[in-house]
Amino acid sequence: MRPTNGRDLRETTEVAASSWNRTPLGLFYRRTRAQLGAPKAVTATARKLGYLIYRLIKDGQTYQQPDLRTYELWI
């Protein structure tokens, strides 16, 4: 699926943001969902994902997923 406009891109990132389980972004989503509710948590996680993708493209880096245990201790 290739996003053709801003709305498609938003929907794509929201679906991706809510589909991770055992990842740091999934942990962020679950924690945010408990605090703010599901709709706001999906939007916040999608924004975080978009920012992460932007930084990776801008800096020309590859994504290094942090270990979930390390991430849990960090927060």
Steps between C-alpha positions, in 0.01 A plus 500: 500500500646829397360810669373753249413786732529611861188315610622168357837549666331574833281189476800285406711619792207461740447139394872431532515673837221289649626167363827456692497279804839417645698805394591827669241681288242243606590562862467875440159444342371288789626746760349797315173312445469443875550872564314666212276240337536305178430770236754745643751222559483393135554859387789554743669176396451579131659840557793338679538252214488778242764697688719190523469435126573866421816498712622176345452632147642844582812360668540205259513245782359152538254416773649323800213373712589521868457192714159503671651430842746790462217728389284401799787580738566831322146633552 
